[in-house]
Amino acid sequence: LRGGSAMSLVIFHKLLAIFCTVALGWAAGRMRWLGEPAGGLDPARLLGNAAFYIFVPALLFRATARMDLATMPWSALGAYFGPAVAYVLLLYGWHRLRQPALAAGADLEASERTAAQPSVRAFAATFGNSAQVGVPVVAALFGEAGLGIHVALISLHALVLLTLCTMLVEVDLARTRSLHEASASLWRTLKSTVRNAVVHPVTLPVLLGALWHATGVPLPGPIDETLALLGSAVAPLCLVLIGITLAYTDTATVRRAARSALATTLLKLLVLPALVLAVAHWGLGLQGLALKVVVLMAALPSGSNALIFAQRYRTLEAEATTAIVLSTVGYMATVTLWLAVLARLG
């Protein structure tokens, strides 16, 4: 009982810190400390661009360049990323099927926002808050042994899921642009898709990091420290950005987004961990500590990168923000559920 109480206190303190940081961003937005959201440079978009073009690339490049493939727990990685990737593709396909056909004469910018929505929704329902919430929870529950597995999952988390969703959305955007260009050819569409998918603030740092890793040369100390410093800014910046976005978004818009955001929350907190549990335990035979870590990884609330991804493609920002908040609130209850399920499995 004391262990359970201590665990609950750890989760509560971590979630409280997250909400305090979001609240600070909300206060900054309400007080207009960073300026007005309209009639000039949108502060929320400015912060989002800073995260997407500076801090996230630094984080991804460093993680890829420093990856130690020899020590990776491959069975746990496969048990998590196999179902997670399949889940992204299933959700993406479902939302693509439900998406209305592009209306003739529709505005290109509006069409691009619509085209990006399936990938944005799939990402928000899959990408978890693996660092701010996941690390302290796993450390408190399983110590260094569990944390080692969790850190390996974190090292590939953004690389796999963010890159996959980026590829999906860029293909959709290329197809949408081709429909608006009478002179578009298959070759031009393919070239545009590949160029936009590779020369991208998510994909390019991953590729460059992989090339650096292949050389076997460690990152020089000053460069490594610089990248670490830039990467450490991602989490607090994204949380502040969530608060600012909430402050700049009118209540009616948040209310309209709440239904879809609730669906995303349920998918993230209940359906994804159930899928990972089924595949990992009954499909791949994973047991013990590794099983517990991968299921709790899947059960984490939506990560703040979901908002950065939505902002990148200028669509569903209010929905992504609301889903992050709702899933973080709901996590306290659902993590208890998954811990109980895992305890019964032994």
TORKOL-4160 file (C-alpha; in steps of 0.2 Angstrom, whole numbers, padded with zeros to 4 digits, m for minus):
346
<pt num="1" X="0000" Y="0000" Z="0000"/>
<pt num="2" X="0014" Y="0012" Z="0004"/>
<pt num="3" X="0022" Y="0008" Z="m0012"/>
<pt num="4" X="0006" Y="0012" Z="m0022"/>
<pt num="5" X="0004" Y="0028" Z="m0012"/>
<pt num="6" X="0022" Y="0033" Z="m0016"/>
<pt num="7" X="0019" Y="0029" Z="m0034"/>
<pt num="8" X="0003" Y="0040" Z="m0035"/>
<pt num="9" X="0012" Y="0054" Z="m0027"/>
<pt num="10" X="0026" Y="0053" Z="m0040"/>
<pt num="11" X="0013" Y="0054" Z="m0054"/>
<pt num="12" X="0004" Y="0068" Z="m0045"/>
<pt num="13" X="0019" Y="0078" Z="m0043"/>
<pt num="14" X="0025" Y="0076" Z="m0061"/>
<pt num="15" X="0007" Y="0080" Z="m0068"/>
<pt num="16" X="0006" Y="0095" Z="m0057"/>
<pt num="17" X="0023" Y="0101" Z="m0064"/>
<pt num="18" X="0016" Y="0099" Z="m0081"/>
<pt num="19" X="0000" Y="0109" Z="m0077"/>
<pt num="20" X="0010" Y="0123" Z="m0069"/>
<pt num="21" X="0021" Y="0125" Z="m0084"/>
<pt num="22" X="0005" Y="0125" Z="m0096"/>
<pt num="23" X="m0003" Y="0137" Z="m0084"/>
<pt num="24" X="0012" Y="0149" Z="m0085"/>
<pt num="25" X="0010" Y="0148" Z="m0104"/>
<pt num="26" X="m0008" Y="0152" Z="m0103"/>
<pt num="27" X="m0005" Y="0167" Z="m0091"/>
<pt num="28" X="0008" Y="0173" Z="m0103"/>
<pt num="29" X="m0005" Y="0172" Z="m0117"/>
<pt num="30" X="m0019" Y="0180" Z="m0108"/>
<pt num="31" X="m0008" Y="0194" Z="m0102"/>
<pt num="32" X="m0001" Y="0196" Z="m0120"/>
<pt num="33" X="0017" Y="0196" Z="m0114"/>
<pt num="34" X="0022" Y="0190" Z="m0131"/>
<pt num="35" X="0011" Y="0201" Z="m0141"/>
<pt num="36" X="m0006" Y="0199" Z="m0150"/>
<pt num="37" X="m0010" Y="0183" Z="m0159"/>
<pt num="38" X="m0018" Y="0193" Z="m0174"/>
<pt num="39" X="m0013" Y="0208" Z="m0184"/>
<pt num="40" X="0006" Y="0203" Z="m0184"/>
<pt num="41" X="0017" Y="0189" Z="m0180"/>
<pt num="42" X="0008" Y="0175" Z="m0170"/>
<pt num="43" X="0018" Y="0172" Z="m0155"/>
<pt num="44" X="0012" Y="0154" Z="m0153"/>
<pt num="45" X="0017" Y="0150" Z="m0171"/>
<pt num="46" X="0034" Y="0159" Z="m0168"/>
<pt num="47" X="0037" Y="0148" Z="m0153"/>
<pt num="48" X="0031" Y="0132" Z="m0163"/>
<pt num="49" X="0043" Y="0136" Z="m0178"/>
<pt num="50" X="0057" Y="0139" Z="m0166"/>
<pt num="51" X="0054" Y="0121" Z="m0158"/>
<pt num="52" X="0051" Y="0113" Z="m0175"/>
<pt num="53" X="0066" Y="0121" Z="m0184"/>
<pt num="54" X="0079" Y="0123" Z="m0170"/>
<pt num="55" X="0076" Y="0113" Z="m0155"/>
<pt num="56" X="0068" Y="0097" Z="m0161"/>
<pt num="57" X="0081" Y="0094" Z="m0175"/>
<pt num="58" X="0095" Y="0096" Z="m0162"/>
<pt num="59" X="0086" Y="0083" Z="m0151"/>
<pt num="60" X="0084" Y="0071" Z="m0166"/>
<pt num="61" X="0101" Y="0073" Z="m0173"/>
<pt num="62" X="0109" Y="0070" Z="m0156"/>
<pt num="63" X="0099" Y="0055" Z="m0152"/>
<pt num="64" X="0102" Y="0046" Z="m0169"/>
<pt num="65" X="0121" Y="0051" Z="m0169"/>
<pt num="66" X="0124" Y="0044" Z="m0151"/>
<pt num="67" X="0113" Y="0028" Z="m0153"/>
<pt num="68" X="0121" Y="0012" Z="m0147"/>
<pt num="69" X="0114" Y="m0002" Z="m0158"/>
<pt num="70" X="0123" Y="m0016" Z="m0149"/>
<pt num="71" X="0114" Y="m0012" Z="m0132"/>
<pt num="72" X="0097" Y="m0010" Z="m0138"/>
<pt num="73" X="0083" Y="m0022" Z="m0131"/>
<pt num="74" X="0077" Y="m0027" Z="m0148"/>
<pt num="75" X="0063" Y="m0038" Z="m0142"/>
<pt num="76" X="0055" Y="m0024" Z="m0132"/>
<pt num="77" X="0058" Y="m0012" Z="m0146"/>
<pt num="78" X="0049" Y="m0023" Z="m0158"/>
<pt num="79" X="0035" Y="m0027" Z="m0146"/>
<pt num="80" X="0031" Y="m0008" Z="m0144"/>
<pt num="81" X="0035" Y="m0001" Z="m0161"/>
<pt num="82" X="0027" Y="m0015" Z="m0171"/>
<pt num="83" X="0010" Y="m0012" Z="m0165"/>
<pt num="84" X="0013" Y="0007" Z="m0163"/>
<pt num="85" X="0017" Y="0009" Z="m0182"/>
<pt num="86" X="0003" Y="m0003" Z="m0187"/>
<pt num="87" X="m0009" Y="0008" Z="m0176"/>
<pt num="88" X="m0003" Y="0024" Z="m0184"/>
<pt num="89" X="m0006" Y="0017" Z="m0201"/>
<pt num="90" X="m0024" Y="0010" Z="m0196"/>
<pt num="91" X="m0029" Y="0027" Z="m0188"/>
<pt num="92" X="m0022" Y="0036" Z="m0203"/>
<pt num="93" X="m0031" Y="0025" Z="m0215"/>
<pt num="94" X="m0047" Y="0026" Z="m0206"/>
<pt num="95" X="m0047" Y="0045" Z="m0206"/>
<pt num="96" X="m0042" Y="0046" Z="m0224"/>
<pt num="97" X="m0057" Y="0035" Z="m0228"/>
<pt num="98" X="m0069" Y="0047" Z="m0219"/>
<pt num="99" X="m0061" Y="0062" Z="m0226"/>
<pt num="100" X="m0072" Y="0071" Z="m0239"/>
<pt num="101" X="m0067" Y="0072" Z="m0257"/>
<pt num="102" X="m0058" Y="0088" Z="m0262"/>
<pt num="103" X="m0071" Y="0101" Z="m0268"/>
<pt num="104" X="m0068" Y="0108" Z="m0286"/>
<pt num="105" X="m0060" Y="0125" Z="m0285"/>
<pt num="106" X="m0056" Y="0124" Z="m0267"/>
<pt num="107" X="m0043" Y="0135" Z="m0260"/>
<pt num="108" X="m0026" Y="0127" Z="m0260"/>
<pt num="109" X="m0021" Y="0132" Z="m0242"/>
<pt num="110" X="m0037" Y="0125" Z="m0235"/>
<pt num="111" X="m0035" Y="0109" Z="m0245"/>
<pt num="112" X="m0018" Y="0107" Z="m0238"/>
<pt num="113" X="m0024" Y="0109" Z="m0220"/>
<pt num="114" X="m0038" Y="0096" Z="m0223"/>
<pt num="115" X="m0026" Y="0084" Z="m0231"/>
<pt num="116" X="m0014" Y="0085" Z="m0216"/>
<pt num="117" X="m0028" Y="0080" Z="m0204"/>
<pt num="118" X="m0027" Y="0061" Z="m0204"/>
<pt num="119" X="m0008" Y="0061" Z="m0200"/>
<pt num="120" X="m0010" Y="0074" Z="m0187"/>
<pt num="121" X="m0024" Y="0064" Z="m0178"/>
<pt num="122" X="m0015" Y="0048" Z="m0180"/>
<pt num="123" X="0001" Y="0056" Z="m0172"/>
<pt num="124" X="m0009" Y="0064" Z="m0157"/>
<pt num="125" X="m0017" Y="0047" Z="m0153"/>
<pt num="126" X="0000" Y="0037" Z="m0154"/>
<pt num="127" X="0014" Y="0049" Z="m0148"/>
<pt num="128" X="0016" Y="0049" Z="m0129"/>
<pt num="129" X="0024" Y="0060" Z="m0116"/>
<pt num="130" X="0039" Y="0048" Z="m0114"/>
<pt num="131" X="0051" Y="0060" Z="m0105"/>
<pt num="132" X="0041" Y="0072" Z="m0094"/>
<pt num="133" X="0029" Y="0058" Z="m0087"/>
<pt num="134" X="0037" Y="0042" Z="m0093"/>
<pt num="135" X="0054" Y="0043" Z="m0086"/>
<pt num="136" X="0049" Y="0047" Z="m0067"/>
<pt num="137" X="0035" Y="0034" Z="m0068"/>
<pt num="138" X="0046" Y="0020" Z="m0074"/>
<pt num="139" X="0061" Y="0025" Z="m0063"/>
<pt num="140" X="0049" Y="0025" Z="m0048"/>
<pt num="141" X="0042" Y="0008" Z="m0052"/>
<pt num="142" X="0056" Y="m0002" Z="m0059"/>
<pt num="143" X="0072" Y="0007" Z="m0055"/>
<pt num="144" X="0087" Y="0007" Z="m0067"/>
<pt num="145" X="0083" Y="m0009" Z="m0075"/>
<pt num="146" X="0066" Y="m0003" Z="m0081"/>
<pt num="147" X="0073" Y="0014" Z="m0085"/>
<pt num="148" X="0086" Y="0007" Z="m0097"/>
<pt num="149" X="0073" Y="m0001" Z="m0107"/>
<pt num="150" X="0062" Y="0015" Z="m0107"/>
<pt num="151" X="0077" Y="0026" Z="m0112"/>
<pt num="152" X="0080" Y="0014" Z="m0127"/>
<pt num="153" X="0061" Y="0016" Z="m0132"/>
<pt num="154" X="0063" Y="0035" Z="m0130"/>
<pt num="155" X="0078" Y="0036" Z="m0141"/>
<pt num="156" X="0068" Y="0029" Z="m0156"/>
<pt num="157" X="0051" Y="0036" Z="m0151"/>
<pt num="158" X="0052" Y="0052" Z="m0161"/>
<pt num="159" X="0063" Y="0045" Z="m0174"/>
<pt num="160" X="0050" Y="0032" Z="m0179"/>
<pt num="161" X="0033" Y="0040" Z="m0176"/>
<pt num="162" X="0037" Y="0058" Z="m0181"/>
<pt num="163" X="0046" Y="0052" Z="m0196"/>
<pt num="164" X="0032" Y="0040" Z="m0201"/>
<pt num="165" X="0019" Y="0053" Z="m0199"/>
<pt num="166" X="0029" Y="0066" Z="m0208"/>
<pt num="167" X="0031" Y="0054" Z="m0223"/>
<pt num="168" X="0012" Y="0051" Z="m0223"/>
<pt num="169" X="0007" Y="0069" Z="m0223"/>
<pt num="170" X="0020" Y="0075" Z="m0236"/>
<pt num="171" X="0013" Y="0062" Z="m0248"/>
<pt num="172" X="m0005" Y="0068" Z="m0245"/>
<pt num="173" X="0001" Y="0086" Z="m0247"/>
<pt num="174" X="0010" Y="0082" Z="m0264"/>
<pt num="175" X="m0006" Y="0074" Z="m0270"/>
<pt num="176" X="m0016" Y="0088" Z="m0265"/>
<pt num="177" X="m0005" Y="0101" Z="m0274"/>
<pt num="178" X="m0005" Y="0090" Z="m0290"/>
<pt num="179" X="m0024" Y="0091" Z="m0290"/>
<pt num="180" X="m0023" Y="0110" Z="m0290"/>
<pt num="181" X="m0010" Y="0110" Z="m0304"/>
<pt num="182" X="m0016" Y="0106" Z="m0321"/>
<pt num="183" X="0002" Y="0104" Z="m0328"/>
<pt num="184" X="0007" Y="0092" Z="m0313"/>
<pt num="185" X="0014" Y="0075" Z="m0319"/>
<pt num="186" X="0018" Y="0059" Z="m0309"/>
<pt num="187" X="0037" Y="0063" Z="m0310"/>
<pt num="188" X="0035" Y="0080" Z="m0303"/>
<pt num="189" X="0024" Y="0074" Z="m0289"/>
<pt num="190" X="0036" Y="0061" Z="m0284"/>
<pt num="191" X="0051" Y="0073" Z="m0285"/>
<pt num="192" X="0041" Y="0085" Z="m0274"/>
<pt num="193" X="0036" Y="0072" Z="m0262"/>
<pt num="194" X="0053" Y="0065" Z="m0260"/>
<pt num="195" X="0061" Y="0082" Z="m0258"/>
<pt num="196" X="0049" Y="0089" Z="m0245"/>
<pt num="197" X="0050" Y="0073" Z="m0235"/>
<pt num="198" X="0069" Y="0073" Z="m0235"/>
<pt num="199" X="0073" Y="0091" Z="m0234"/>
<pt num="200" X="0062" Y="0092" Z="m0218"/>
<pt num="201" X="0066" Y="0098" Z="m0200"/>
<pt num="202" X="0061" Y="0080" Z="m0194"/>
<pt num="203" X="0068" Y="0068" Z="m0208"/>
<pt num="204" X="0084" Y="0077" Z="m0212"/>
<pt num="205" X="0092" Y="0078" Z="m0194"/>
<pt num="206" X="0088" Y="0059" Z="m0193"/>
<pt num="207" X="0097" Y="0055" Z="m0209"/>
<pt num="208" X="0112" Y="0066" Z="m0205"/>
<pt num="209" X="0113" Y="0059" Z="m0188"/>
<pt num="210" X="0112" Y="0041" Z="m0195"/>
<pt num="211" X="0126" Y="0046" Z="m0207"/>
<pt num="212" X="0137" Y="0053" Z="m0193"/>
<pt num="213" X="0133" Y="0037" Z="m0182"/>
<pt num="214" X="0139" Y="0026" Z="m0197"/>
<pt num="215" X="0156" Y="0035" Z="m0197"/>
<pt num="216" X="0159" Y="0029" Z="m0179"/>
<pt num="217" X="0166" Y="0046" Z="m0174"/>
<pt num="218" X="0159" Y="0052" Z="m0157"/>
<pt num="219" X="0152" Y="0069" Z="m0157"/>
<pt num="220" X="0165" Y="0082" Z="m0152"/>
<pt num="221" X="0162" Y="0088" Z="m0134"/>
<pt num="222" X="0156" Y="0106" Z="m0138"/>
<pt num="223" X="0144" Y="0101" Z="m0152"/>
<pt num="224" X="0137" Y="0087" Z="m0141"/>
<pt num="225" X="0134" Y="0100" Z="m0127"/>
<pt num="226" X="0126" Y="0112" Z="m0139"/>
<pt num="227" X="0114" Y="0099" Z="m0146"/>
<pt num="228" X="0110" Y="0093" Z="m0128"/>
<pt num="229" X="0106" Y="0111" Z="m0122"/>
<pt num="230" X="0095" Y="0114" Z="m0137"/>
<pt num="231" X="0086" Y="0097" Z="m0136"/>
<pt num="232" X="0083" Y="0100" Z="m0117"/>
<pt num="233" X="0072" Y="0116" Z="m0122"/>
<pt num="234" X="0060" Y="0105" Z="m0132"/>
<pt num="235" X="0049" Y="0099" Z="m0117"/>
<pt num="236" X="0047" Y="0116" Z="m0107"/>
<pt num="237" X="0045" Y="0126" Z="m0123"/>
<pt num="238" X="0031" Y="0114" Z="m0129"/>
<pt num="239" X="0022" Y="0115" Z="m0113"/>
<pt num="240" X="0022" Y="0134" Z="m0112"/>
<pt num="241" X="0016" Y="0133" Z="m0130"/>
<pt num="242" X="0001" Y="0123" Z="m0126"/>
<pt num="243" X="m0004" Y="0136" Z="m0113"/>
<pt num="244" X="m0002" Y="0150" Z="m0125"/>
<pt num="245" X="m0012" Y="0141" Z="m0138"/>
<pt num="246" X="m0026" Y="0138" Z="m0126"/>
<pt num="247" X="m0026" Y="0157" Z="m0121"/>
<pt num="248" X="m0026" Y="0162" Z="m0139"/>
<pt num="249" X="m0040" Y="0150" Z="m0144"/>
<pt num="250" X="m0058" Y="0156" Z="m0141"/>
<pt num="251" X="m0069" Y="0145" Z="m0130"/>
<pt num="252" X="m0081" Y="0140" Z="m0144"/>
<pt num="253" X="m0066" Y="0133" Z="m0154"/>
<pt num="254" X="m0060" Y="0123" Z="m0140"/>
<pt num="255" X="m0078" Y="0117" Z="m0136"/>
<pt num="256" X="m0080" Y="0111" Z="m0155"/>
<pt num="257" X="m0063" Y="0102" Z="m0154"/>
<pt num="258" X="m0067" Y="0093" Z="m0137"/>
<pt num="259" X="m0077" Y="0079" Z="m0145"/>
<pt num="260" X="m0063" Y="0074" Z="m0157"/>
<pt num="261" X="m0050" Y="0077" Z="m0143"/>
<pt num="262" X="m0059" Y="0065" Z="m0131"/>
<pt num="263" X="m0059" Y="0052" Z="m0145"/>
<pt num="264" X="m0041" Y="0054" Z="m0147"/>
<pt num="265" X="m0038" Y="0053" Z="m0128"/>
<pt num="266" X="m0048" Y="0037" Z="m0127"/>
<pt num="267" X="m0038" Y="0030" Z="m0141"/>
<pt num="268" X="m0021" Y="0035" Z="m0133"/>
<pt num="269" X="m0025" Y="0030" Z="m0115"/>
<pt num="270" X="m0035" Y="0014" Z="m0118"/>
<pt num="271" X="m0034" Y="0007" Z="m0136"/>
<pt num="272" X="m0015" Y="0009" Z="m0139"/>
<pt num="273" X="m0009" Y="0001" Z="m0123"/>
<pt num="274" X="m0022" Y="m0014" Z="m0125"/>
<pt num="275" X="m0015" Y="m0017" Z="m0143"/>
<pt num="276" X="0003" Y="m0016" Z="m0137"/>
<pt num="277" X="m0001" Y="m0028" Z="m0122"/>
<pt num="278" X="m0010" Y="m0040" Z="m0134"/>
<pt num="279" X="0004" Y="m0041" Z="m0147"/>
<pt num="280" X="0018" Y="m0040" Z="m0135"/>
<pt num="281" X="0012" Y="m0053" Z="m0122"/>
<pt num="282" X="0001" Y="m0065" Z="m0132"/>
<pt num="283" X="0008" Y="m0062" Z="m0149"/>
<pt num="284" X="0027" Y="m0061" Z="m0146"/>
<pt num="285" X="0028" Y="m0069" Z="m0129"/>
<pt num="286" X="0036" Y="m0054" Z="m0120"/>
<pt num="287" X="0035" Y="m0056" Z="m0101"/>
<pt num="288" X="0041" Y="m0048" Z="m0085"/>
<pt num="289" X="0049" Y="m0031" Z="m0084"/>
<pt num="290" X="0051" Y="m0028" Z="m0103"/>
<pt num="291" X="0032" Y="m0031" Z="m0105"/>
<pt num="292" X="0028" Y="m0019" Z="m0091"/>
<pt num="293" X="0039" Y="m0005" Z="m0098"/>
<pt num="294" X="0032" Y="m0006" Z="m0116"/>
<pt num="295" X="0014" Y="m0006" Z="m0110"/>
<pt num="296" X="0017" Y="0009" Z="m0099"/>
<pt num="297" X="0025" Y="0017" Z="m0113"/>
<pt num="298" X="0010" Y="0015" Z="m0124"/>
<pt num="299" X="m0002" Y="0021" Z="m0109"/>
<pt num="300" X="0007" Y="0038" Z="m0108"/>
<pt num="301" X="m0004" Y="0053" Z="m0111"/>
<pt num="302" X="m0002" Y="0062" Z="m0128"/>
<pt num="303" X="0015" Y="0071" Z="m0129"/>
<pt num="304" X="0017" Y="0090" Z="m0132"/>
<pt num="305" X="0025" Y="0086" Z="m0149"/>
<pt num="306" X="0007" Y="0083" Z="m0156"/>
<pt num="307" X="0004" Y="0102" Z="m0155"/>
<pt num="308" X="0020" Y="0106" Z="m0164"/>
<pt num="309" X="0016" Y="0093" Z="m0177"/>
<pt num="310" X="m0002" Y="0101" Z="m0179"/>
<pt num="311" X="0006" Y="0119" Z="m0180"/>
<pt num="312" X="0018" Y="0114" Z="m0193"/>
<pt num="313" X="0004" Y="0110" Z="m0205"/>
<pt num="314" X="m0008" Y="0123" Z="m0198"/>
<pt num="315" X="m0022" Y="0111" Z="m0194"/>
<pt num="316" X="m0031" Y="0105" Z="m0179"/>
<pt num="317" X="m0021" Y="0115" Z="m0166"/>
<pt num="318" X="m0035" Y="0117" Z="m0154"/>
<pt num="319" X="m0039" Y="0098" Z="m0155"/>
<pt num="320" X="m0021" Y="0093" Z="m0152"/>
<pt num="321" X="m0020" Y="0105" Z="m0138"/>
<pt num="322" X="m0036" Y="0099" Z="m0130"/>
<pt num="323" X="m0031" Y="0081" Z="m0132"/>
<pt num="324" X="m0015" Y="0084" Z="m0123"/>
<pt num="325" X="m0023" Y="0092" Z="m0109"/>
<pt num="326" X="m0037" Y="0079" Z="m0108"/>
<pt num="327" X="m0026" Y="0064" Z="m0109"/>
<pt num="328" X="m0014" Y="0071" Z="m0096"/>
<pt num="329" X="m0029" Y="0073" Z="m0084"/>
<pt num="330" X="m0035" Y="0056" Z="m0087"/>
<pt num="331" X="m0018" Y="0047" Z="m0086"/>
<pt num="332" X="m0019" Y="0047" Z="m0067"/>
<pt num="333" X="m0034" Y="0035" Z="m0068"/>
<pt num="334" X="m0029" Y="0024" Z="m0083"/>
<pt num="335" X="m0011" Y="0021" Z="m0077"/>
<pt num="336" X="m0018" Y="0013" Z="m0061"/>
<pt num="337" X="m0029" Y="0002" Z="m0072"/>
<pt num="338" X="m0014" Y="m0004" Z="m0083"/>
<pt num="339" X="m0004" Y="m0007" Z="m0067"/>
<pt num="340" X="m0017" Y="m0018" Z="m0061"/>
<pt num="341" X="m0019" Y="m0028" Z="m0077"/>
<pt num="342" X="0000" Y="m0030" Z="m0077"/>
<pt num="343" X="0000" Y="m0036" Z="m0059"/>
<pt num="344" X="m0012" Y="m0050" Z="m0064"/>
<pt num="345" X="m0001" Y="m0056" Z="m0078"/>
<pt num="346" X="0013" Y="m0057" Z="m0065"/>
